[in-house]
């Protein structure tokens, strides 16, 4: 009974901040038999020193219950999959089908980070998807991937996909702005025209294209995915390239809806060749002007669904690039590595916009150098406000920036940003283990690593949404209900002032991050980030009284077959 009550309360309080969330919806990835996803893992982490209980729900299947803590991240191995058919993978043969048995939902008792990491293609490819938590949910998306436009030969090994997962019954999802002449996999009846499907809660659907149809190179880039109820969307390449050599890599991520994209972005170059160091910007509205660096005139003007790419030659001498747009854009970044000369080691991730509301702490990225047991060498890149102070916690030990050299970690920065002097960038290499980073101001952090031809990575910050209420019991031996309940907002979310409400009325004096409710009813919190001047409200959370236990036998009266504990069942008295 207690577990069921907890689950119902959790489902009824969906709200969040960024990737750091209590609930994560993960649609399946997708690939063809030409690039097999082999090792598959889900990584879960938390800043909490005390264990946090969570559930990994295999849609259409089992539920895995476990705990995670700061110093003991959780790694769920999905096994070695040889046919791209797993809980988190839809094979090409099953694309364009409505499935109720693909994808996962992760629910936790407190805020956690979640990501998918995998190794594919006989170990030559790797990839990572970083969950955006409940900030992933929305109704208006634009798909991105590797563009595949520079290499001469385009074949079946090149595969681009977008997957959606519904959160409510009778959700209509529409796919539009597909390149004319494209051939959708297993979906010839729709050609490249607009089409719609209807999904129920927990159902997923995948759209995909692959070679050799030349139009399919970038046919899905800018595709418009809209819905009448909230969905989650993954997209990218499971075999693609931004370079001119015949090559393929993985690059995919979970994205957010248009209202959580922005107009200002800072990108940090990696060490790959110019063609693979690619920024992809997709307009969400007509007449979107794109300004680079300190330029006062636009370099590009885009219509809705149109995209532009910026390669490595367009970064400034400081290795970063500020981009401002007149209207919101969807921003993706592909990176490479110079450890090979064949344009291997490409990776793609979704990039958050600059926002005053962005949290100052990422705590933590688990086992930053690993995919399973394989060790990758890599870096983190950081964007933060000028003159900020950075601090680090690595495997439970605290360091300042200068102290990192003592553990073999190299740092570059702070580096100024042309066109946006209010920000600066850093590159930090050689980190291992569980890594937390804090800044005194906004913090944007990406991490990626390479091992021979394989590269994985993702962005771990941005996309502030609403405060999310956690429920803590005051007495661990009792239930999660009145009078044994405390409500709280995690301190790492960035909110610094609070007002709690009971049945829509402000509670006098309830202005801390936590509150102990005294009456049954509906509670919510209004959180503010004082430096931004914005206020955001959580969802309303129902709080109820614990059922009585009049005979003190540890069984609530509504379930107790012997209410007076005299050894006789109620019906026999």
LUMKEVO-272387 format. One line per 8 residues: number of its first residue (from 0); for each residue x, z, y of C-alpha. Coordinates in steps of 0.02 Angstrom, whole numbers. Example, Ala and Ser with C-alpha at 12.3 -4.5 7.8 and 13.67 -1.06 7.14 Angstrom:
LUMKEVO-272387
0	615,390,-225 | 684,357,-53
***
This chain:
LUMKEVO-272387
0	0,0,0 | 139,45,120 | 229,-121,92 | 68,-220,120 | 32,-125,281 | 207,-161,345 | 191,-346,306 | 23,-361,394
8	89,-274,548 | 241,-386,551 | 139,-546,538 | 24,-489,678 | 165,-460,803 | 250,-628,815 | 358,-634,971 | 541,-645,1005
16	704,-673,1096 | 812,-822,1047 | 892,-837,876 | 886,-648,869 | 713,-624,794 | 610,-533,664 | 535,-694,596 | 619,-859,555
24	530,-1018,500 | 647,-1140,413 | 579,-1312,365 | 676,-1402,229 | 825,-1513,262 | 828,-1684,180 | 956,-1803,106 | 976,-1950,-11
32	1064,-1966,-178 | 1212,-2043,-86 | 1262,-1874,-12 | 1215,-1730,-126 | 1196,-1556,-54 | 1288,-1446,-176 | 1324,-1269,-120 | 1179,-1197,-18
40	1174,-1026,66 | 1067,-926,186 | 1166,-806,297 | 1079,-656,377 | 1156,-531,498 | 1106,-391,617 | 1188,-275,744 | 1106,-125,662
48	1225,-4,577 | 1078,62,476 | 1007,-55,343 | 867,-170,399 | 742,-223,266 | 692,-406,258 | 602,-530,148 | 649,-710,110
56	487,-799,65 | 511,-956,-38 | 358,-1056,14 | 255,-1086,-141 | 367,-970,-242 | 453,-803,-254 | 491,-671,-123 | 665,-594,-113
64	676,-418,-39 | 842,-352,23 | 929,-260,165 | 1064,-307,289 | 1173,-206,408 | 1308,-241,536 | 1451,-217,415 | 1362,-289,263
72	1290,-461,304 | 1179,-537,173 | 1221,-703,90 | 1088,-782,-19 | 1159,-916,-134 | 1033,-1053,-172 | 1145,-1114,-314 | 1238,-1277,-342
80	1109,-1415,-319 | 1153,-1589,-383 | 996,-1687,-339 | 951,-1630,-161 | 796,-1547,-232 | 792,-1362,-190 | 693,-1236,-90 | 782,-1290,70
88	806,-1475,28 | 678,-1614,8 | 755,-1762,-86 | 734,-1938,-16 | 615,-1980,-159 | 492,-1849,-95 | 500,-1891,90 | 333,-1932,174
96	240,-1812,61 | 150,-1654,113 | 236,-1513,18 | 184,-1331,-1 | 341,-1282,-98 | 483,-1322,23 | 563,-1216,158 | 574,-1029,184
104	508,-895,300 | 615,-742,333 | 529,-583,395 | 624,-425,441 | 582,-250,501 | 699,-272,649 | 784,-417,737 | 906,-522,635
112	1003,-686,644 | 980,-817,507 | 1069,-979,467 | 1087,-1107,328 | 1262,-1163,277 | 1302,-1290,144 | 1439,-1397,68 | 1397,-1573,9
120	1468,-1739,-48 | 1597,-1675,-173 | 1658,-1552,-43 | 1689,-1684,90 | 1545,-1631,202 | 1478,-1467,267 | 1343,-1416,388 | 1253,-1271,468
128	1080,-1243,540 | 1057,-1093,654 | 878,-1029,657 | 801,-1011,829 | 684,-875,769 | 509,-883,842 | 579,-979,991 | 582,-1127,871
136	393,-1134,870 | 309,-1257,986 | 210,-1418,1001 | 322,-1546,1090 | 490,-1602,1018 | 615,-1746,1032 | 723,-1785,881 | 913,-1803,890
144	1048,-1851,765 | 1214,-1943,753 | 1188,-2115,830 | 1273,-2229,700 | 1291,-2368,829 | 1479,-2398,837 | 1529,-2435,658 | 1510,-2612,593
152	1440,-2573,421 | 1278,-2474,408 | 1223,-2433,231 | 1112,-2322,125 | 1236,-2178,140 | 1182,-2158,322 | 1025,-2050,326 | 928,-1976,474
160	781,-1858,455 | 659,-1743,543 | 561,-1608,453 | 414,-1503,513 | 337,-1341,450 | 162,-1285,499 | 120,-1104,542 | -70,-1122,546
168	-202,-1212,445 | -270,-1380,502 | -120,-1422,611 | -117,-1603,665 | 60,-1671,688 | 91,-1840,770 | 250,-1943,759 | 277,-2074,895
176	414,-2165,993 | 494,-2231,834 | 604,-2384,863 | 509,-2548,836 | 562,-2629,673 | 615,-2467,591 | 576,-2444,407 | 521,-2266,369
184	570,-2203,198 | 423,-2204,75 | 307,-2239,221 | 294,-2428,235 | 109,-2423,276 | 147,-2346,446 | 291,-2463,487 | 368,-2399,647
192	201,-2362,730 | 129,-2195,778 | 47,-2093,641 | -24,-1920,613 | -39,-1798,469 | -131,-1634,446 | -40,-1483,376 | -94,-1310,325
200	8,-1153,352 | 169,-1159,250 | 161,-1346,219 | 304,-1461,268 | 330,-1647,294 | 487,-1753,314 | 513,-1919,405 | 674,-2011,364
208	766,-2177,384 | 924,-2246,306 | 1025,-2406,298 | 1046,-2550,280 | 905,-2596,402 | 1004,-2611,563 | 863,-2542,670 | 871,-2380,571
216	1041,-2335,644 | 960,-2236,785 | 776,-2269,751 | 725,-2085,751 | 827,-2030,902 | 701,-1987,1036 | 556,-1987,913 | 416,-1883,986
224	345,-1749,872 | 189,-1665,941 | 59,-1549,867 | -100,-1458,915 | -35,-1293,844 | 139,-1217,831 | 263,-1296,712 | 450,-1281,678
232	562,-1435,676 | 732,-1474,600 | 819,-1640,627 | 985,-1730,615 | 1095,-1831,500 | 1128,-1799,316 | 1256,-1938,317 | 1293,-2008,489
240	1430,-2041,616 | 1462,-2060,801 | 1626,-2153,772 | 1671,-2334,742 | 1748,-2308,570 | 1645,-2321,411 | 1620,-2137,386 | 1485,-2008,361
248	1462,-1825,400 | 1323,-1699,414 | 1249,-1644,579 | 1079,-1558,589 | 998,-1409,673 | 836,-1324,713 | 772,-1371,886 | 651,-1298,1013
256	499,-1365,1103 | 509,-1454,1272 | 458,-1301,1375 | 615,-1210,1317 | 736,-1351,1358 | 811,-1363,1532 | 900,-1460,1668 | 1074,-1382,1673
264	1200,-1386,1530 | 1385,-1353,1506 | 1476,-1434,1360 | 1650,-1392,1295 | 1753,-1527,1212 | 1827,-1503,1040 | 1984,-1589,973 | 1908,-1746,896
272	1932,-1924,957 | 1830,-1985,1105 | 1697,-2079,1003 | 1651,-1929,896 | 1652,-1803,1039 | 1476,-1854,1085 | 1343,-1778,1198 | 1166,-1840,1166
280	1034,-1818,1302 | 852,-1865,1270 | 727,-1874,1412 | 558,-1788,1394 | 485,-1872,1549 | 499,-2037,1640 | 618,-2053,1788 | 738,-1921,1725
288	900,-1932,1824 | 1063,-1875,1746 | 1205,-1809,1856 | 1381,-1777,1788 | 1498,-1645,1856 | 1493,-1630,2045 | 1418,-1803,2072 | 1275,-1813,2198
296	1210,-1979,2133 | 1139,-2001,1958 | 1240,-2091,1825 | 1084,-2132,1724 | 895,-2138,1744 | 795,-2120,1584 | 615,-2142,1530 | 530,-2024,1408
304	607,-2040,1235 | 758,-2137,1298 | 930,-2068,1264 | 1105,-2080,1334 | 1270,-2030,1252 | 1425,-1965,1338 | 1586,-1975,1239 | 1745,-1874,1247
312	1820,-1980,1387 | 1687,-1915,1506 | 1742,-1733,1497 | 1844,-1672,1644 | 2027,-1624,1637 | 1975,-1444,1601 | 1893,-1498,1438 | 1715,-1459,1492
320	1571,-1554,1571 | 1426,-1495,1678 | 1268,-1599,1665 | 1119,-1581,1781 | 956,-1677,1759 | 806,-1694,1871 | 686,-1654,1728 | 703,-1563,1563
328	805,-1649,1427 | 840,-1613,1244 | 1029,-1590,1227 | 1133,-1610,1069 | 1322,-1602,1051 | 1430,-1678,916 | 1609,-1617,894 | 1758,-1674,792
336	1929,-1611,741 | 2103,-1685,751 | 2162,-1625,580 | 2124,-1800,512 | 2136,-1974,588 | 1987,-2053,499 | 1852,-1978,612 | 1800,-1854,481
344	1753,-1675,529 | 1602,-1719,634 | 1464,-1591,666 | 1308,-1589,775 | 1209,-1445,849 | 1069,-1417,974 | 1126,-1348,1142 | 1033,-1219,1249
352	1014,-1245,1437 | 1087,-1126,1564 | 960,-990,1599 | 967,-827,1693 | 866,-750,1551 | 999,-784,1418 | 1057,-624,1332 | 1233,-556,1360
360	1271,-513,1179 | 1284,-603,1011 | 1295,-471,875 | 1343,-537,753 | 1399,-700,674 | 1428,-658,490 | 1581,-713,393 | 1621,-839,527
368	1753,-935,428 | 1660,-952,263 | 1538,-1065,175 | 1520,-976,10 | 1698,-941,-44 | 1775,-1089,47 | 1879,-1044,200 | 1866,-1149,358
376	1983,-1143,508 | 1894,-1152,673 | 1851,-1085,842 | 1716,-1018,953 | 1677,-1089,1124 | 1604,-980,1261 | 1515,-1016,1424 | 1485,-869,1539
384	1474,-832,1724 | 1633,-832,1827 | 1727,-666,1835 | 1632,-596,1686 | 1714,-473,1567 | 1713,-518,1382 | 1724,-395,1238 | 1729,-420,1051
392	1689,-324,893 | 1774,-399,741 | 1741,-321,572 | 1684,-162,658 | 1836,-147,773 | 1822,-167,963 | 1938,-279,1065 | 1951,-344,1241
400	2003,-523,1274 | 2188,-486,1294 | 2189,-380,1136 | 2142,-526,1024 | 2320,-589,1020 | 2369,-433,925 | 2266,-490,775 | 2327,-670,777
408	2184,-743,879 | 2225,-870,1015 | 2126,-888,1177 | 2110,-1022,1310 | 2025,-982,1474 | 1944,-939,1586 | 1929,-1122,1635 | 1831,-1179,1787
416	1684,-1301,1776 | 1680,-1448,1895 | 1511,-1454,1981 | 1462,-1277,1934 | 1591,-1151,1997 | 1476,-1007,1951 | 1525,-1028,1768 | 1685,-1036,1666
424	1729,-1077,1486 | 1838,-1010,1346 | 1901,-1072,1178 | 1949,-939,1050 | 2030,-987,884 | 2074,-895,725 | 1930,-772,708 | 1878,-713,535
432	1745,-598,465 | 1597,-529,560 | 1611,-569,745 | 1512,-500,892 | 1541,-555,1071 | 1476,-475,1231 | 1487,-527,1413 | 1438,-437,1571
440	1331,-590,1613 | 1248,-738,1525 | 1332,-785,1361 | 1326,-954,1272 | 1425,-965,1111 | 1454,-1103,983 | 1563,-1087,830 | 1628,-1218,710
448	1764,-1238,581 | 1848,-1371,474 | 1919,-1380,299 | 1998,-1547,254 | 1859,-1676,287 | 1717,-1549,302 | 1656,-1464,462 | 1513,-1342,494
456	1452,-1251,648 | 1310,-1205,764 | 1255,-1126,928 | 1213,-940,926 | 1138,-908,1098 | 1005,-960,1221 | 817,-989,1213 | 751,-822,1276
464	565,-811,1244 | 463,-650,1240 | 507,-469,1199 | 477,-429,1017 | 415,-259,963 | 496,-171,816 | 409,-29,725 | 509,121,667
472	444,268,567 | 487,441,633 | 484,516,458 | 555,401,324 | 453,490,191 | 290,443,274 | 201,282,323 | 215,158,466
480	59,216,559 | 1,353,678 | 65,484,704 | 227,426,623 | 268,272,725 | 385,222,866 | 381,53,953 | 538,-20,1030
488	622,-175,1102 | 800,-206,1044 | 927,-174,1183 | 1021,-336,1145 | 878,-447,1201 | 927,-445,1385 | 772,-359,1453 | 817,-213,1565
496	650,-148,1632 | 493,-113,1533 | 310,-65,1552 | 206,-22,1399 | 19,-55,1391 | -121,20,1286 | -280,-85,1270 | -223,-188,1420
504	-197,-35,1533 | -23,14,1593 | 34,180,1518 | 94,298,1654 | 279,336,1637 | 303,221,1485 | 448,123,1558 | 584,144,1427
512	630,17,1293 | 539,125,1165 | 370,211,1158 | 285,329,1035 | 100,285,1027 | -26,425,1015 | -191,333,994 | -250,189,885
520	-273,26,976 | -177,-125,1039 | -6,-106,1121 | 107,-229,1208 | 259,-220,1321 | 302,-315,1479 | 489,-342,1489 | 587,-401,1639
528	763,-459,1673 | 787,-388,1847 | 923,-509,1901 | 810,-658,1861 | 647,-598,1937 | 548,-647,1783 | 429,-547,1675 | 378,-587,1496
536	249,-504,1386 | 253,-472,1200 | 109,-509,1084 | -20,-371,1065 | 18,-258,918 | -121,-166,826 | -80,15,785 | -189,117,668
544	-205,294,603 | -130,337,435 | -265,363,303 | -290,550,268 | -221,639,116 | -332,793,107 | -257,864,-53 | -76,831,-1
552	-33,746,-165 | 55,599,-82 | -88,478,-116 | -200,428,30 | -384,470,8 | -436,287,8 | -330,260,-149 | -339,434,-227
560	-436,443,-390 | -428,634,-384 | -468,690,-206 | -453,878,-238 | -302,867,-354 | -388,970,-490 | -341,853,-632 | -513,773,-643
568	-547,600,-576 | -678,592,-439 | -807,502,-547 | -800,643,-677 | -839,781,-553
***
